[in-house]
Amino acid sequence: MKAIKYISQRIYTTWCCTWFVLPFVVTYPFQAFLLRKEKWWRHVHNINRGWSTVFLRMFLAPLIVERRTELDPKQQYIFTANHSSYLDIPMMLHTIPGFLNFVGKSSLAKVPLWGKVYDKLYITVDRRNPVSSARSYIKSVRTLEKGRSLAIFPEGTIPKTAGEKLLEFKDGPFKLAIERQLPVVPVTMPYNQHFLPDLDGKLKVRWHPLKIVVHEPIQTIGMTLQDLPELKARVFNIIQTEITKHKKTYVNGYSDYKKISTLSEA
């Protein structure tokens, strides 16, 4: 039985990796061409959204999108999500419409081929470097000035306690939201760490249902920077409560997940 389980695991990992790589390789020449002009970058973003949707579907795992409210397509938002896996950005690309910008760690820009795309379209940051952090903040402000919404992982990194306890949130996204008077949208992804855990460079794919919850926006109109700690705590509590709820579900495996999950897939 152990041998069968091991072989099945390797087959499934190979299947997932193939569907992750193949659509990107096929579309990369188009992306590379469209990256030449900034006015075309929106199209590259849409290609990457399509790529994410394709491989997430081909992982052959249930994918549930729960939207607690309808978002205004004309409104800018700052999306703040828990960070638990390298699957987080594709999940948000699949779920959140519009020309979204991400703030992600600088190492993503070093990934072959994809790194070039990420470095052009999105914002990289080395949070250990104060200069890099300051530059990413300035780029975030410019992104908002251009009318794009922003997605930030306020934990700043993938914690060892992913799926259990959040790290303390950074101030950046909440400061931006208050300064620009933009609504903050908490986002919870409770199962990504089970499907694709962060194992310090080691690849391990495990079949598991996937889910993303887009919470109701929190308005910041009238807030000042004195309200930042309260806003940050409110978003933290929303996401932590959702994670804790789904952690209890996971204890008894997929049967309980399936039984209590009555949400329709977006």
SULFEN-V829905 format. One record per residue. RES is the residue in one small letter. BURIAL is 1 if it has 9 or more other ideal C-beta (glycine too) atoms within 8 Angstrom, else 0. Layout:
BEGIN
res=<RES,RES>
burial=<BURIAL,BURIAL>
END
This chain:
BEGIN
res=<m,k,a,i,k,y,i,s,q,r,i,y,t,t,w,c,c,t,w,f,v,l,p,f,v,v,t,y,p,f,q,a,f,l,l,r,k,e,k,w,w,r,h,v,h,n,i,n,r,g,w,s,t,v,f,l,r,m,f,l,a,p,l,i,v,e,r,r,t,e,l,d,p,k,q,q,y,i,f,t,a,n,h,s,s,y,l,d,i,p,m,m,l,h,t,i,p,g,f,l,n,f,v,g,k,s,s,l,a,k,v,p,l,w,g,k,v,y,d,k,l,y,i,t,v,d,r,r,n,p,v,s,s,a,r,s,y,i,k,s,v,r,t,l,e,k,g,r,s,l,a,i,f,p,e,g,t,i,p,k,t,a,g,e,k,l,l,e,f,k,d,g,p,f,k,l,a,i,e,r,q,l,p,v,v,p,v,t,m,p,y,n,q,h,f,l,p,d,l,d,g,k,l,k,v,r,w,h,p,l,k,i,v,v,h,e,p,i,q,t,i,g,m,t,l,q,d,l,p,e,l,k,a,r,v,f,n,i,i,q,t,e,i,t,k,h,k,k,t,y,v,n,g,y,s,d,y,k,k,i,s,t,l,s,e,a>
burial=<0,0,0,0,0,0,0,0,1,0,0,1,1,0,1,1,1,0,1,1,0,0,1,1,0,0,1,1,0,0,1,0,0,1,1,0,0,0,0,1,1,0,0,1,1,0,1,1,1,1,1,1,1,1,1,1,0,1,1,0,1,0,1,1,1,1,0,0,0,0,1,0,0,0,0,1,1,1,1,1,1,1,1,1,1,0,1,1,1,1,1,1,1,1,1,1,0,0,0,1,1,1,1,1,1,1,0,1,1,0,1,0,1,1,1,1,1,1,1,1,1,1,1,1,1,1,1,0,0,0,0,1,1,0,1,1,1,0,1,1,1,0,1,1,0,0,0,1,1,1,1,1,1,1,1,0,1,0,1,0,0,1,1,0,0,1,1,0,1,1,0,1,1,1,1,1,1,1,0,1,1,1,1,1,1,1,1,1,1,1,1,1,1,1,1,1,1,1,0,0,0,0,0,0,1,1,0,1,1,1,1,1,1,1,1,0,1,1,0,1,0,0,1,0,0,0,1,1,0,0,1,1,0,1,1,1,0,1,1,1,0,1,1,0,1,1,1,0,1,1,0,0,0,0,0,1,1,1,0,0,1,0,0,0,0,0>
END
